[in-house]
Amino acid sequence: MNNRLRVLRAERRWSQADLAQRLEVSRQSINAIETGKYDPSLPLAFKLARLFETTIEAIFNDAPELQ
Amino acid sequence: MYCDLSPEVKRRNRREMLRKFWPVYLIYVVATGMFMLIHPAYNSPLAYVLAISLALSCIGMIMTLAVVTTRQRDEFQKQLIIQSMTWGLCGMMSITTTWGMLEVVTDVRHLPILMNFPIFIVIMAAAKVTLFRNNRPTDE
């Protein structure tokens, strides 16, 4: 699954550690989500959407990435 | 260990884990040591006491592991811990099954069933270190 987490985080000038602290997860989790190694659970996805004041669909996209 | 939770959360997690783990681990070490040093007579009351305390401490450690894993708030790290436990289980079953087959058809030395737990723990620990190392956050 593709996501815009890195972009959204960069827009707010947050480091991975900042975002991790806001979500009460490890930086390891943020890195794994950003690199596509791990898809978050629905509660964590909602938490992310709420934090970035957007929708889950605006962050995550299950369409295959365009080459 | 390669964990990037806040220091306070890390300390709290470690404290909680140690508080639950150490008493049962201590019983396990003492019982194993006594088994090795005393060699209790076969079928004696001491043999029963040591065997039961060893078994209970193993169960205690497994339960502690389960409780700590269940309460782990970081879902990615929880997934890594579950993966390492799966590796531990698969490794233990592979080794003991192969060894058991060899015991049936060859003169290989008997492997006591009580070795299952240390085999599981060693493989699980190795898998945990490897998985956490492979999933270390790399860049910002």
N, CA and C atoms of all chains as a GROMACS GRO file, in nm:
protein
  621
    1MET      N    1   0.084  -0.120   0.000
    1MET     CA    2   0.000   0.000   0.000
    1MET      C    3   0.088   0.126   0.000
    2ASN      N    4   0.051   0.222  -0.084
    2ASN     CA    5   0.129   0.347  -0.088
    2ASN      C    6   0.074   0.444   0.017
    3ASN      N    7   0.159   0.534   0.063
    3ASN     CA    8   0.108   0.636   0.156
    3ASN      C    9   0.184   0.767   0.141
    4ARG      N   10   0.121   0.873   0.189
    4ARG     CA   11   0.178   1.008   0.178
    4ARG      C   12   0.231   1.057   0.312
    5LEU      N   13   0.262   0.964   0.396
    5LEU     CA   14   0.301   1.000   0.533
    5LEU      C   15   0.426   1.088   0.535
    6ARG      N   16   0.524   1.051   0.455
    6ARG     CA   17   0.650   1.126   0.454
    6ARG      C   18   0.626   1.271   0.408
    7VAL      N   19   0.538   1.284   0.306
    7VAL     CA   20   0.508   1.417   0.252
    7VAL      C   21   0.435   1.501   0.357
    8LEU      N   22   0.333   1.442   0.416
    8LEU     CA   23   0.254   1.513   0.516
    8LEU      C   24   0.341   1.554   0.636
    9ARG      N   25   0.430   1.465   0.670
    9ARG     CA   26   0.520   1.492   0.784
    9ARG      C   27   0.617   1.605   0.747
   10ALA      N   28   0.667   1.601   0.625
   10ALA     CA   29   0.762   1.703   0.580
   10ALA      C   30   0.696   1.841   0.574
   11GLU      N   31   0.567   1.843   0.532
   11GLU     CA   32   0.494   1.971   0.525
   11GLU      C   33   0.487   2.038   0.662
   12ARG      N   34   0.481   1.957   0.763
   12ARG     CA   35   0.472   2.012   0.900
   12ARG      C   36   0.609   2.022   0.967
   13ARG      N   37   0.713   1.983   0.894
   13ARG     CA   38   0.851   1.985   0.944
   13ARG      C   39   0.865   1.902   1.072
   14TRP      N   40   0.799   1.788   1.070
   14TRP     CA   41   0.811   1.697   1.184
   14TRP      C   42   0.912   1.590   1.149
   15SER      N   43   0.990   1.551   1.248
   15SER     CA   44   1.080   1.436   1.227
   15SER      C   45   1.000   1.308   1.254
   16GLN      N   46   1.058   1.196   1.219
   16GLN     CA   47   0.989   1.068   1.249
   16GLN      C   48   0.967   1.054   1.400
   17ALA      N   49   1.066   1.101   1.474
   17ALA     CA   50   1.056   1.092   1.621
   17ALA      C   51   0.941   1.179   1.672
   18ASP      N   52   0.924   1.300   1.613
   18ASP     CA   53   0.814   1.388   1.654
   18ASP      C   54   0.680   1.320   1.631
   19LEU      N   55   0.665   1.264   1.510
   19LEU     CA   56   0.539   1.198   1.475
   19LEU      C   57   0.515   1.077   1.566
   20ALA      N   58   0.623   1.002   1.590
   20ALA     CA   59   0.612   0.883   1.676
   20ALA      C   60   0.563   0.923   1.815
   21GLN      N   61   0.618   1.033   1.865
   21GLN     CA   62   0.580   1.079   1.999
   21GLN      C   63   0.432   1.120   2.002
   22ARG      N   64   0.389   1.190   1.894
   22ARG     CA   65   0.248   1.235   1.888
   22ARG      C   66   0.152   1.115   1.880
   23LEU      N   67   0.196   1.007   1.817
   23LEU     CA   68   0.109   0.890   1.800
   23LEU      C   69   0.130   0.786   1.911
   24GLU      N   70   0.229   0.811   1.996
   24GLU     CA   71   0.265   0.717   2.104
   24GLU      C   72   0.303   0.580   2.049
   25VAL      N   73   0.382   0.582   1.943
   25VAL     CA   74   0.439   0.458   1.890
   25VAL      C   75   0.590   0.478   1.877
   26SER      N   76   0.661   0.375   1.830
   26SER     CA   77   0.806   0.388   1.816
   26SER      C   78   0.839   0.452   1.681
   27ARG      N   79   0.959   0.509   1.671
   27ARG     CA   80   1.005   0.565   1.543
   27ARG      C   81   1.018   0.453   1.440
   28GLN      N   82   1.048   0.336   1.493
   28GLN     CA   83   1.058   0.215   1.409
   28GLN      C   84   0.927   0.192   1.333
   29SER      N   85   0.814   0.212   1.403
   29SER     CA   86   0.683   0.192   1.339
   29SER      C   87   0.662   0.294   1.229
   30ILE      N   88   0.695   0.420   1.256
   30ILE     CA   89   0.676   0.526   1.157
   30ILE      C   90   0.760   0.495   1.034
   31ASN      N   91   0.884   0.456   1.056
   31ASN     CA   92   0.973   0.424   0.945
   31ASN      C   93   0.918   0.306   0.863
   32ALA      N   94   0.867   0.205   0.934
   32ALA     CA   95   0.814   0.086   0.865
   32ALA      C   96   0.691   0.122   0.782
   33ILE      N   97   0.606   0.212   0.834
   33ILE     CA   98   0.486   0.253   0.759
   33ILE      C   99   0.528   0.334   0.637
   34GLU      N  100   0.618   0.431   0.659
   34GLU     CA  101   0.661   0.518   0.547
   34GLU      C  102   0.727   0.438   0.434
   35THR      N  103   0.804   0.338   0.471
   35THR     CA  104   0.875   0.261   0.368
   35THR      C  105   0.789   0.148   0.310
   36GLY      N  106   0.665   0.138   0.358
   36GLY     CA  107   0.573   0.039   0.304
   36GLY      C  108   0.597  -0.103   0.356
   37LYS      N  109   0.683  -0.115   0.460
   37LYS     CA  110   0.709  -0.249   0.515
   37LYS      C  111   0.592  -0.296   0.601
   38TYR      N  112   0.514  -0.200   0.650
   38TYR     CA  113   0.408  -0.234   0.743
   38TYR      C  114   0.285  -0.148   0.717
   39ASP      N  115   0.169  -0.212   0.711
   39ASP     CA  116   0.043  -0.138   0.698
   39ASP      C  117  -0.019  -0.125   0.837
   40PRO      N  118  -0.048  -0.003   0.879
   40PRO     CA  119  -0.099   0.014   1.016
   40PRO      C  120  -0.239  -0.043   1.034
   41SER      N  121  -0.275  -0.066   1.158
   41SER     CA  122  -0.411  -0.113   1.188
   41SER      C  123  -0.508   0.003   1.165
   42LEU      N  124  -0.636  -0.028   1.164
   42LEU     CA  125  -0.738   0.076   1.142
   42LEU      C  126  -0.733   0.183   1.253
   43PRO      N  127  -0.722   0.145   1.381
   43PRO     CA  128  -0.715   0.250   1.484
   43PRO      C  129  -0.596   0.344   1.463
   44LEU      N  130  -0.481   0.289   1.424
   44LEU     CA  131  -0.363   0.375   1.404
   44LEU      C  132  -0.383   0.462   1.279
   45ALA      N  133  -0.447   0.407   1.176
   45ALA     CA  134  -0.474   0.485   1.055
   45ALA      C  135  -0.568   0.602   1.087
   46PHE      N  136  -0.668   0.576   1.170
   46PHE     CA  137  -0.760   0.684   1.211
   46PHE      C  138  -0.685   0.790   1.292
   47LYS      N  139  -0.595   0.743   1.378
   47LYS     CA  140  -0.517   0.834   1.461
   47LYS      C  141  -0.432   0.926   1.371
   48LEU      N  142  -0.373   0.865   1.268
   48LEU     CA  143  -0.291   0.941   1.173
   48LEU      C  144  -0.377   1.044   1.100
   49ALA      N  145  -0.494   0.999   1.054
   49ALA     CA  146  -0.583   1.088   0.980
   49ALA      C  147  -0.626   1.206   1.066
   50ARG      N  148  -0.658   1.178   1.190
   50ARG     CA  149  -0.701   1.282   1.283
   50ARG      C  150  -0.587   1.381   1.309
   51LEU      N  151  -0.467   1.326   1.325
   51LEU     CA  152  -0.350   1.410   1.353
   51LEU      C  153  -0.320   1.504   1.236
   52PHE      N  154  -0.332   1.453   1.114
   52PHE     CA  155  -0.304   1.535   0.996
   52PHE      C  156  -0.429   1.607   0.945
   53GLU      N  157  -0.538   1.596   1.019
   53GLU     CA  158  -0.666   1.661   0.987
   53GLU      C  159  -0.709   1.631   0.842
   54THR      N  160  -0.708   1.506   0.810
   54THR     CA  161  -0.749   1.463   0.676
   54THR      C  162  -0.818   1.327   0.687
   55THR      N  163  -0.840   1.264   0.572
   55THR     CA  164  -0.906   1.134   0.574
   55THR      C  165  -0.802   1.023   0.556
   56ILE      N  166  -0.841   0.903   0.588
   56ILE     CA  167  -0.750   0.788   0.572
   56ILE      C  168  -0.715   0.772   0.424
   57GLU      N  169  -0.817   0.790   0.338
   57GLU     CA  170  -0.794   0.774   0.192
   57GLU      C  171  -0.693   0.876   0.140
   58ALA      N  172  -0.688   0.992   0.204
   58ALA     CA  173  -0.593   1.095   0.158
   58ALA      C  174  -0.449   1.059   0.198
   59ILE      N  175  -0.435   0.970   0.293
   59ILE     CA  176  -0.299   0.929   0.337
   59ILE      C  177  -0.259   0.798   0.269
   60PHE      N  178  -0.353   0.703   0.270
   60PHE     CA  179  -0.321   0.569   0.217
   60PHE      C  180  -0.393   0.544   0.085
   61ASN      N  181  -0.326   0.474  -0.002
   61ASN     CA  182  -0.382   0.447  -0.134
   61ASN      C  183  -0.342   0.305  -0.174
   62ASP      N  184  -0.441   0.221  -0.203
   62ASP     CA  185  -0.407   0.082  -0.236
   62ASP      C  186  -0.389   0.060  -0.386
   63ALA      N  187  -0.396   0.168  -0.466
   63ALA     CA  188  -0.375   0.152  -0.610
   63ALA      C  189  -0.228   0.123  -0.638
   64PRO      N  190  -0.199   0.040  -0.740
   64PRO     CA  191  -0.058   0.012  -0.770
   64PRO      C  192   0.014   0.140  -0.810
   65GLU      N  193   0.139   0.152  -0.764
   65GLU     CA  194   0.217   0.273  -0.788
   65GLU      C  195   0.249   0.287  -0.937
   66LEU      N  196   0.233   0.410  -0.990
   66LEU     CA  197   0.263   0.434  -1.132
   66LEU      C  198   0.414   0.436  -1.152
   67GLN      N  199   0.458   0.368  -1.256
   67GLN     CA  200   0.602   0.365  -1.284
   67GLN      C  201   0.645   0.493  -1.356
   68MET      N  202   1.639  -0.224   2.310
   68MET     CA  203   1.708  -0.285   2.198
   68MET      C  204   1.648  -0.232   2.067
   69TYR      N  205   1.711  -0.138   2.004
   69TYR     CA  206   1.668  -0.078   1.879
   69TYR      C  207   1.524  -0.028   1.888
   70CYS      N  208   1.484   0.015   2.003
   70CYS     CA  209   1.347   0.058   2.025
   70CYS      C  210   1.351   0.210   2.041
   71ASP      N  211   1.259   0.280   1.972
   71ASP     CA  212   1.265   0.425   1.975
   71ASP      C  213   1.147   0.488   2.046
   72LEU      N  214   1.091   0.417   2.141
   72LEU     CA  215   0.987   0.477   2.223
   72LEU      C  216   1.054   0.578   2.313
   73SER      N  217   0.974   0.664   2.375
   73SER     CA  218   1.035   0.765   2.462
   73SER      C  219   1.105   0.694   2.578
   74PRO      N  220   1.210   0.757   2.635
   74PRO     CA  221   1.285   0.690   2.742
   74PRO      C  222   1.196   0.649   2.860
   75GLU      N  223   1.095   0.735   2.887
   75GLU     CA  224   1.008   0.704   3.001
   75GLU      C  225   0.926   0.578   2.974
   76VAL      N  226   0.871   0.568   2.852
   76VAL     CA  227   0.792   0.449   2.815
   76VAL      C  228   0.880   0.325   2.814
   77LYS      N  229   1.004   0.342   2.761
   77LYS     CA  230   1.098   0.229   2.756
   77LYS      C  231   1.128   0.179   2.898
   78ARG      N  232   1.154   0.278   2.988
   78ARG     CA  233   1.184   0.241   3.127
   78ARG      C  234   1.067   0.168   3.191
   79ARG      N  235   0.945   0.221   3.166
   79ARG     CA  236   0.826   0.161   3.226
   79ARG      C  237   0.806   0.018   3.174
   80ASN      N  238   0.821   0.001   3.040
   80ASN     CA  239   0.807  -0.133   2.981
   80ASN      C  240   0.907  -0.231   3.040
   81ARG      N  241   1.035  -0.183   3.051
   81ARG     CA  242   1.141  -0.270   3.101
   81ARG      C  243   1.114  -0.309   3.246
   82ARG      N  244   1.072  -0.206   3.327
   82ARG     CA  245   1.042  -0.232   3.468
   82ARG      C  246   0.932  -0.336   3.482
   83GLU      N  247   0.825  -0.319   3.401
   83GLU     CA  248   0.710  -0.409   3.408
   83GLU      C  249   0.750  -0.552   3.371
   84MET      N  250   0.831  -0.561   3.264
   84MET     CA  251   0.878  -0.692   3.216
   84MET      C  252   0.963  -0.759   3.323
   85LEU      N  253   1.060  -0.683   3.379
   85LEU     CA  254   1.152  -0.741   3.477
   85LEU      C  255   1.078  -0.782   3.604
   86ARG      N  256   0.982  -0.698   3.647
   86ARG     CA  257   0.909  -0.726   3.770
   86ARG      C  258   0.837  -0.862   3.758
   87LYS      N  259   0.783  -0.889   3.640
   87LYS     CA  260   0.711  -1.015   3.621
   87LYS      C  261   0.806  -1.131   3.592
   88PHE      N  262   0.914  -1.101   3.520
   88PHE     CA  263   0.999  -1.208   3.467
   88PHE      C  264   1.097  -1.264   3.570
   89TRP      N  265   1.160  -1.173   3.650
   89TRP     CA  266   1.269  -1.217   3.738
   89TRP      C  267   1.232  -1.324   3.840
   90PRO      N  268   1.117  -1.310   3.911
   90PRO     CA  269   1.086  -1.415   4.010
   90PRO      C  270   1.079  -1.555   3.948
   91VAL      N  271   1.011  -1.567   3.834
   91VAL     CA  272   0.999  -1.701   3.773
   91VAL      C  273   1.133  -1.746   3.714
   92TYR      N  274   1.210  -1.650   3.662
   92TYR     CA  275   1.340  -1.685   3.605
   92TYR      C  276   1.434  -1.734   3.715
   93LEU      N  277   1.425  -1.670   3.831
   93LEU     CA  278   1.508  -1.709   3.946
   93LEU      C  279   1.476  -1.852   3.989
   94ILE      N  280   1.345  -1.885   3.995
   94ILE     CA  281   1.304  -2.022   4.031
   94ILE      C  282   1.360  -2.120   3.928
   95TYR      N  283   1.352  -2.082   3.800
   95TYR     CA  284   1.402  -2.169   3.692
   95TYR      C  285   1.552  -2.195   3.709
   96VAL      N  286   1.629  -2.088   3.735
   96VAL     CA  287   1.775  -2.102   3.748
   96VAL      C  288   1.810  -2.187   3.871
   97VAL      N  289   1.741  -2.158   3.984
   97VAL     CA  290   1.770  -2.233   4.108
   97VAL      C  291   1.736  -2.381   4.089
   98ALA      N  292   1.618  -2.409   4.031
   98ALA     CA  293   1.576  -2.549   4.013
   98ALA      C  294   1.671  -2.622   3.917
   99THR      N  295   1.710  -2.554   3.809
   99THR     CA  296   1.802  -2.618   3.714
   99THR      C  297   1.937  -2.644   3.781
  100GLY      N  298   1.985  -2.544   3.857
  100GLY     CA  299   2.113  -2.559   3.927
  100GLY      C  300   2.111  -2.675   4.024
  101MET      N  301   1.999  -2.686   4.099
  101MET     CA  302   1.987  -2.795   4.196
  101MET      C  303   1.983  -2.930   4.126
  102PHE      N  304   1.913  -2.936   4.012
  102PHE     CA  305   1.909  -3.059   3.932
  102PHE      C  306   2.051  -3.103   3.894
  103MET      N  307   2.130  -3.003   3.850
  103MET     CA  308   2.266  -3.032   3.803
  103MET      C  309   2.358  -3.072   3.919
  104LEU      N  310   2.346  -3.000   4.032
  104LEU     CA  311   2.439  -3.020   4.143
  104LEU      C  312   2.402  -3.141   4.230
  105ILE      N  313   2.272  -3.151   4.261
  105ILE     CA  314   2.230  -3.254   4.359
  105ILE      C  315   2.204  -3.389   4.294
  106HIS      N  316   2.159  -3.390   4.170
  106HIS     CA  317   2.116  -3.513   4.104
  106HIS      C  318   2.020  -3.592   4.194
  107PRO      N  319   1.898  -3.541   4.216
  107PRO     CA  320   1.806  -3.608   4.310
  107PRO      C  321   1.776  -3.752   4.268
  108ALA      N  322   1.755  -3.835   4.369
  108ALA     CA  323   1.728  -3.976   4.341
  108ALA      C  324   1.600  -3.991   4.259
  109TYR      N  325   1.602  -4.089   4.170
  109TYR     CA  326   1.487  -4.115   4.082
  109TYR      C  327   1.362  -4.140   4.164
  110ASN      N  328   1.252  -4.072   4.131
  110ASN     CA  329   1.123  -4.089   4.198
  110ASN      C  330   1.120  -4.034   4.341
  111SER      N  331   1.226  -3.966   4.384
  111SER     CA  332   1.227  -3.913   4.521
  111SER      C  333   1.139  -3.788   4.529
  112PRO      N  334   1.096  -3.750   4.653
  112PRO     CA  335   1.014  -3.629   4.666
  112PRO      C  336   1.087  -3.505   4.614
  113LEU      N  337   1.220  -3.498   4.637
  113LEU     CA  338   1.298  -3.383   4.590
  113LEU      C  339   1.294  -3.373   4.437
  114ALA      N  340   1.300  -3.490   4.372
  114ALA     CA  341   1.295  -3.491   4.226
  114ALA      C  342   1.162  -3.435   4.178
  115TYR      N  343   1.053  -3.475   4.247
  115TYR     CA  344   0.920  -3.424   4.211
  115TYR      C  345   0.913  -3.273   4.229
  116VAL      N  346   0.963  -3.228   4.347
  116VAL     CA  347   0.957  -3.084   4.379
  116VAL      C  348   1.034  -3.004   4.274
  117LEU      N  349   1.155  -3.050   4.242
  117LEU     CA  350   1.238  -2.977   4.145
  117LEU      C  351   1.174  -2.978   4.006
  118ALA      N  352   1.122  -3.095   3.968
  118ALA     CA  353   1.061  -3.105   3.834
  118ALA      C  354   0.939  -3.014   3.823
  119ILE      N  355   0.858  -3.015   3.929
  119ILE     CA  356   0.738  -2.931   3.925
  119ILE      C  357   0.774  -2.783   3.928
  120SER      N  358   0.873  -2.746   4.012
  120SER     CA  359   0.909  -2.603   4.016
  120SER      C  360   0.971  -2.558   3.884
  121LEU      N  361   1.047  -2.648   3.821
  121LEU     CA  362   1.105  -2.616   3.690
  121LEU      C  363   0.995  -2.596   3.586
  122ALA      N  364   0.898  -2.686   3.589
  122ALA     CA  365   0.787  -2.678   3.492
  122ALA      C  366   0.706  -2.551   3.516
  123LEU      N  367   0.675  -2.524   3.645
  123LEU     CA  368   0.594  -2.405   3.675
  123LEU      C  369   0.666  -2.277   3.636
  124SER      N  370   0.800  -2.275   3.658
  124SER     CA  371   0.874  -2.154   3.623
  124SER      C  372   0.876  -2.135   3.471
  125CYS      N  373   0.886  -2.245   3.396
  125CYS     CA  374   0.881  -2.236   3.249
  125CYS      C  375   0.746  -2.181   3.205
  126ILE      N  376   0.639  -2.235   3.266
  126ILE     CA  377   0.505  -2.188   3.231
  126ILE      C  378   0.492  -2.039   3.267
  127GLY      N  379   0.547  -2.003   3.384
  127GLY     CA  380   0.544  -1.863   3.427
  127GLY      C  381   0.613  -1.771   3.328
  128MET      N  382   0.730  -1.815   3.279
  128MET     CA  383   0.804  -1.731   3.182
  128MET      C  384   0.726  -1.718   3.052
  129ILE      N  385   0.665  -1.829   3.008
  129ILE     CA  386   0.588  -1.823   2.883
  129ILE      C  387   0.466  -1.731   2.900
  130MET      N  388   0.401  -1.743   3.016
  130MET     CA  389   0.284  -1.658   3.043
  130MET      C  390   0.325  -1.511   3.049
  131THR      N  391   0.440  -1.485   3.113
  131THR     CA  392   0.489  -1.347   3.122
  131THR      C  393   0.514  -1.290   2.982
  132LEU      N  394   0.575  -1.373   2.900
  132LEU     CA  395   0.602  -1.333   2.762
  132LEU      C  396   0.470  -1.300   2.690
  133ALA      N  397   0.370  -1.384   2.714
  133ALA     CA  398   0.240  -1.364   2.650
  133ALA      C  399   0.175  -1.235   2.699
  134VAL      N  400   0.180  -1.212   2.831
  134VAL     CA  401   0.117  -1.092   2.887
  134VAL      C  402   0.186  -0.966   2.835
  135VAL      N  403   0.320  -0.968   2.839
  135VAL     CA  404   0.396  -0.850   2.794
  135VAL      C  405   0.370  -0.824   2.645
  136THR      N  406   0.364  -0.931   2.566
  136THR     CA  407   0.339  -0.915   2.422
  136THR      C  408   0.198  -0.860   2.399
  137THR      N  409   0.102  -0.913   2.471
  137THR     CA  410  -0.036  -0.868   2.455
  137THR      C  411  -0.050  -0.720   2.491
  138ARG      N  412   0.024  -0.678   2.596
  138ARG     CA  413   0.010  -0.539   2.641
  138ARG      C  414   0.099  -0.442   2.564
  139GLN      N  415   0.183  -0.495   2.476
  139GLN     CA  416   0.271  -0.408   2.396
  139GLN      C  417   0.184  -0.313   2.314
  140ARG      N  418   0.205  -0.183   2.333
  140ARG     CA  419   0.118  -0.084   2.268
  140ARG      C  420   0.160  -0.054   2.125
  141ASP      N  421   0.288  -0.078   2.097
  141ASP     CA  422   0.336  -0.047   1.963
  141ASP      C  423   0.308  -0.167   1.873
  142GLU      N  424   0.216  -0.149   1.778
  142GLU     CA  425   0.170  -0.265   1.701
  142GLU      C  426   0.277  -0.323   1.609
  143PHE      N  427   0.367  -0.240   1.558
  143PHE     CA  428   0.473  -0.292   1.471
  143PHE      C  429   0.570  -0.378   1.552
  144GLN      N  430   0.606  -0.327   1.670
  144GLN     CA  431   0.698  -0.405   1.754
  144GLN      C  432   0.630  -0.533   1.805
  145LYS      N  433   0.499  -0.523   1.828
  145LYS     CA  434   0.425  -0.643   1.870
  145LYS      C  435   0.433  -0.748   1.758
  146GLN      N  436   0.417  -0.700   1.634
  146GLN     CA  437   0.425  -0.792   1.520
  146GLN      C  438   0.563  -0.859   1.512
  147LEU      N  439   0.669  -0.780   1.538
  147LEU     CA  440   0.804  -0.837   1.534
  147LEU      C  441   0.824  -0.941   1.644
  148ILE      N  442   0.768  -0.912   1.763
  148ILE     CA  443   0.782  -1.007   1.874
  148ILE      C  444   0.708  -1.137   1.841
  149ILE      N  445   0.587  -1.123   1.784
  149ILE     CA  446   0.510  -1.243   1.746
  149ILE      C  447   0.586  -1.323   1.640
  150GLN      N  448   0.646  -1.251   1.545
  150GLN     CA  449   0.725  -1.320   1.441
  150GLN      C  450   0.841  -1.397   1.505
  151SER      N  451   0.909  -1.332   1.602
  151SER     CA  452   1.024  -1.400   1.664
  151SER      C  453   0.978  -1.521   1.745
  152MET      N  454   0.858  -1.511   1.809
  152MET     CA  455   0.805  -1.627   1.882
  152MET      C  456   0.771  -1.740   1.785
  153THR      N  457   0.720  -1.703   1.668
  153THR     CA  458   0.689  -1.805   1.566
  153THR      C  459   0.817  -1.875   1.522
  154TRP      N  460   0.924  -1.796   1.502
  154TRP     CA  461   1.053  -1.856   1.466
  154TRP      C  462   1.101  -1.951   1.576
  155GLY      N  463   1.083  -1.908   1.702
  155GLY     CA  464   1.123  -1.991   1.816
  155GLY      C  465   1.050  -2.124   1.816
  156LEU      N  466   0.917  -2.116   1.794
  156LEU     CA  467   0.835  -2.239   1.792
  156LEU      C  468   0.875  -2.331   1.677
  157CYS      N  469   0.888  -2.272   1.557
  157CYS     CA  470   0.922  -2.353   1.439
  157CYS      C  471   1.061  -2.415   1.456
  158GLY      N  472   1.155  -2.336   1.506
  158GLY     CA  473   1.291  -2.387   1.526
  158GLY      C  474   1.293  -2.500   1.626
  159MET      N  475   1.221  -2.480   1.738
  159MET     CA  476   1.216  -2.583   1.842
  159MET      C  477   1.156  -2.713   1.788
  160MET      N  478   1.046  -2.699   1.715
  160MET     CA  479   0.980  -2.819   1.662
  160MET      C  480   1.067  -2.889   1.557
  161SER      N  481   1.136  -2.810   1.475
  161SER     CA  482   1.224  -2.870   1.373
  161SER      C  483   1.336  -2.949   1.440
  162ILE      N  484   1.403  -2.884   1.539
  162ILE     CA  485   1.516  -2.950   1.604
  162ILE      C  486   1.472  -3.076   1.678
  163THR      N  487   1.364  -3.063   1.759
  163THR     CA  488   1.324  -3.178   1.840
  163THR      C  489   1.269  -3.292   1.754
  164THR      N  490   1.199  -3.258   1.646
  164THR     CA  491   1.146  -3.363   1.557
  164THR      C  492   1.261  -3.437   1.489
  165THR      N  493   1.357  -3.360   1.436
  165THR     CA  494   1.472  -3.423   1.369
  165THR      C  495   1.548  -3.511   1.467
  166TRP      N  496   1.573  -3.453   1.588
  166TRP     CA  497   1.647  -3.528   1.690
  166TRP      C  498   1.573  -3.656   1.727
  167GLY      N  499   1.440  -3.644   1.745
  167GLY     CA  500   1.358  -3.760   1.781
  167GLY      C  501   1.367  -3.870   1.676
  168MET      N  502   1.361  -3.829   1.550
  168MET     CA  503   1.372  -3.927   1.441
  168MET      C  504   1.509  -3.995   1.446
  169LEU      N  505   1.613  -3.915   1.470
  169LEU     CA  506   1.749  -3.970   1.477
  169LEU      C  507   1.763  -4.068   1.593
  170GLU      N  508   1.698  -4.034   1.707
  170GLU     CA  509   1.703  -4.123   1.824
  170GLU      C  510   1.643  -4.260   1.793
  171VAL      N  511   1.540  -4.260   1.708
  171VAL     CA  512   1.472  -4.385   1.674
  171VAL      C  513   1.562  -4.475   1.590
  172VAL      N  514   1.634  -4.414   1.497
  172VAL     CA  515   1.708  -4.498   1.400
  172VAL      C  516   1.859  -4.499   1.420
  173THR      N  517   1.911  -4.415   1.510
  173THR     CA  518   2.056  -4.413   1.530
  173THR      C  519   2.090  -4.419   1.679
  174ASP      N  520   2.219  -4.415   1.709
  174ASP     CA  521   2.263  -4.419   1.850
  174ASP      C  522   2.284  -4.280   1.908
  175VAL      N  523   2.224  -4.182   1.845
  175VAL     CA  524   2.244  -4.045   1.894
  175VAL      C  525   2.195  -4.034   2.039
  176ARG      N  526   2.263  -3.948   2.115
  176ARG     CA  527   2.232  -3.935   2.259
  176ARG      C  528   2.089  -3.884   2.278
  177HIS      N  529   2.023  -3.929   2.384
  177HIS     CA  530   1.886  -3.887   2.412
  177HIS      C  531   1.880  -3.738   2.449
  178LEU      N  532   1.789  -3.665   2.388
  178LEU     CA  533   1.770  -3.523   2.421
  178LEU      C  534   1.650  -3.513   2.515
  179PRO      N  535   1.673  -3.472   2.642
  179PRO     CA  536   1.559  -3.464   2.735
  179PRO      C  537   1.455  -3.362   2.687
  180ILE      N  538   1.328  -3.393   2.714
  180ILE     CA  539   1.220  -3.304   2.670
  180ILE      C  540   1.233  -3.166   2.734
  181LEU      N  541   1.294  -3.160   2.854
  181LEU     CA  542   1.305  -3.030   2.920
  181LEU      C  543   1.396  -2.933   2.845
  182MET      N  544   1.465  -2.983   2.743
  182MET     CA  545   1.548  -2.894   2.661
  182MET      C  546   1.464  -2.811   2.564
  183ASN      N  547   1.335  -2.849   2.548
  183ASN     CA  548   1.248  -2.774   2.455
  183ASN      C  549   1.246  -2.626   2.485
  184PHE      N  550   1.231  -2.594   2.613
  184PHE     CA  551   1.216  -2.454   2.652
  184PHE      C  552   1.342  -2.372   2.621
  185PRO      N  553   1.462  -2.417   2.666
  185PRO     CA  554   1.582  -2.339   2.630
  185PRO      C  555   1.602  -2.325   2.478
  186ILE      N  556   1.569  -2.432   2.403
  186ILE     CA  557   1.584  -2.424   2.256
  186ILE      C  558   1.491  -2.315   2.201
  187PHE      N  559   1.367  -2.315   2.250
  187PHE     CA  560   1.269  -2.214   2.206
  187PHE      C  561   1.319  -2.073   2.238
  188ILE      N  562   1.364  -2.055   2.363
  188ILE     CA  563   1.408  -1.921   2.406
  188ILE      C  564   1.528  -1.873   2.324
  189VAL      N  565   1.626  -1.961   2.303
  189VAL     CA  566   1.748  -1.921   2.230
  189VAL      C  567   1.713  -1.880   2.086
  190ILE      N  568   1.630  -1.962   2.019
  190ILE     CA  569   1.595  -1.930   1.880
  190ILE      C  570   1.509  -1.804   1.874
  191MET      N  571   1.417  -1.790   1.970
  191MET     CA  572   1.333  -1.672   1.972
  191MET      C  573   1.417  -1.545   1.994
  192ALA      N  574   1.513  -1.554   2.087
  192ALA     CA  575   1.599  -1.438   2.115
  192ALA      C  576   1.681  -1.401   1.991
  193ALA      N  577   1.736  -1.502   1.924
  193ALA     CA  578   1.817  -1.474   1.804
  193ALA      C  579   1.730  -1.411   1.695
  194ALA      N  580   1.607  -1.464   1.680
  194ALA     CA  581   1.516  -1.410   1.578
  194ALA      C  582   1.477  -1.267   1.613
  195LYS      N  583   1.456  -1.241   1.742
  195LYS     CA  584   1.415  -1.107   1.785
  195LYS      C  585   1.525  -1.005   1.754
  196VAL      N  586   1.648  -1.041   1.789
  196VAL     CA  587   1.761  -0.951   1.762
  196VAL      C  588   1.771  -0.925   1.611
  197THR      N  589   1.762  -1.032   1.531
  197THR     CA  590   1.774  -1.018   1.386
  197THR      C  591   1.662  -0.931   1.329
  198LEU      N  592   1.538  -0.959   1.371
  198LEU     CA  593   1.424  -0.884   1.317
  198LEU      C  594   1.430  -0.736   1.355
  199PHE      N  595   1.464  -0.709   1.482
  199PHE     CA  596   1.472  -0.569   1.525
  199PHE      C  597   1.588  -0.497   1.456
  200ARG      N  598   1.696  -0.571   1.433
  200ARG     CA  599   1.812  -0.511   1.364
  200ARG      C  600   1.776  -0.481   1.218
  201ASN      N  601   1.706  -0.574   1.153
  201ASN     CA  602   1.668  -0.554   1.012
  201ASN      C  603   1.565  -0.443   0.994
  202ASN      N  604   1.489  -0.416   1.099
  202ASN     CA  605   1.385  -0.314   1.088
  202ASN      C  606   1.419  -0.187   1.163
  203ARG      N  607   1.548  -0.163   1.182
  203ARG     CA  608   1.592  -0.040   1.246
  203ARG      C  609   1.555   0.078   1.157
  204PRO      N  610   1.504   0.188   1.216
  204PRO     CA  611   1.476   0.303   1.132
  204PRO      C  612   1.606   0.354   1.068
  205THR      N  613   1.603   0.376   0.937
  205THR     CA  614   1.726   0.410   0.869
  205THR      C  615   1.745   0.560   0.853
  206ASP      N  616   1.652   0.624   0.783
  206ASP     CA  617   1.670   0.767   0.760
  206ASP      C  618   1.544   0.842   0.797
  207GLU      N  619   1.557   0.974   0.796
  207GLU     CA  620   1.440   1.057   0.828
  207GLU      C  621   1.361   1.077   0.701
   0.00000   0.00000   0.00000
